[in-house]
């Protein structure tokens, strides 16, 4: 059996740890999944679609996901001014992994 060095383990775990530190937060997967199936959505519509999430938590998650480059925030000058959120290319690339995790969870949890 091949022995892994401590550095090899740290390198492999670092990327996964970074991913789960963001994606493991409550509501994050639901927000991403909603945007993945519903397309570009405004804050109110997203809040209703997710259901049960407070406005402050939704705002926090949208900010974090925007900063991570997983979603885009588009402001339409209007009138009236409107803001829509959508998956970015990076966010869309995550959807197949979410589908696989969902399948795994249905079978094993």
Buried (B, 14 or more C-beta within 10 A) or exposed (E): EEEEEEEEEEEEEEEEEEEEEBBEBEBBBBBBBBBBEEEBBEBEBBBEBBEEBEEEBBEBBBEBBBEBEBBBBEEEEEEEEEEBBBBBEEBBEBBEEBEEEEEEEEEEE
